[in-house]
Amino acid sequence: MTATLVRTEMVVCAEEDGSLYGFLPALPGAASDGRDLTELRERVAEAAQAMIGSLRRHGEPLPDFDLVPSAALLEGERVVE
């Protein structure tokens, strides 16, 4: 099996306790939390790999990853990059 590099948009939200929550809109179910952006990216990437593996095992189509790569921290309605 060959690895495929995928870039997509990740939405990141700051929680009240200071942790971060992130998810991939293009891949429902690929979500996680982390203490900082580095940990969050690693955990969301792991969740995405697990979701893609599950889709492949069950013969489901993969989502279209035609999104611009970005990671933004949402503070209320303001976006901080």
C-alpha positions in Angstrom: 0.0 0.0 0.0 1.3 3.5 -0.8 0.8 6.5 1.4 -1.0 9.5 0.1 -0.3 13.0 1.3 -3.5 15.0 1.7 -3.8 18.7 2.6 -7.1 20.1 3.7 -8.6 22.7 6.0 -8.7 22.2 9.7 -11.0 24.3 11.9 -9.6 25.0 15.4 -11.5 26.2 18.3 -10.2 27.4 21.7 -11.9 25.8 24.7 -12.6 27.6 27.9 -9.9 25.6 29.7 -7.2 26.7 27.2 -7.1 23.5 25.3 -7.9 23.3 21.5 -10.4 21.4 19.6 -10.0 20.8 15.9 -11.8 19.0 13.1 -11.6 18.5 9.3 -14.8 19.7 7.5 -13.9 17.5 4.5 -13.7 14.3 6.6 -16.6 14.0 9.1 -15.4 12.2 12.2 -11.8 13.4 12.0 -11.7 15.5 15.2 -9.7 15.7 18.3 -8.4 17.9 21.0 -4.9 18.9 22.2 -3.0 21.1 24.7 -1.4 23.1 21.8 -1.5 23.4 18.1 1.3 20.9 17.5 -0.4 18.2 19.6 -3.8 19.0 18.0 -2.4 18.6 14.5 -0.9 15.3 15.4 -4.1 14.0 17.0 -6.3 15.2 14.1 -4.0 13.6 11.6 -4.2 10.3 13.5 -8.0 10.6 13.5 -8.0 11.3 9.8 -5.8 8.3 9.1 -8.2 6.1 11.1 -11.2 7.5 9.3 -9.6 7.0 5.8 -8.6 3.5 6.8 -12.1 2.7 7.8 -13.6 4.1 4.6 -11.2 2.0 2.6 -11.9 -1.2 4.5 -15.6 -0.8 4.0 -15.4 0.1 0.4 -16.7 3.6 0.9 -15.7 6.5 -1.3 -13.1 8.9 0.0 -14.1 12.6 0.3 -12.9 15.3 -2.1 -10.0 17.1 -0.5 -9.9 20.1 -2.7 -9.7 22.6 0.1 -7.1 25.2 0.7 -4.8 24.2 3.6 -5.0 26.5 6.6 -5.3 26.3 10.4 -7.1 29.1 12.2 -7.8 29.7 15.8 -11.4 30.8 16.3 -12.1 33.3 19.1 -15.8 33.9 19.1 -16.4 35.2 15.6 -12.9 36.5 15.1 -10.4 34.4 13.2 -6.7 34.6 14.2 -4.2 32.9 12.0 
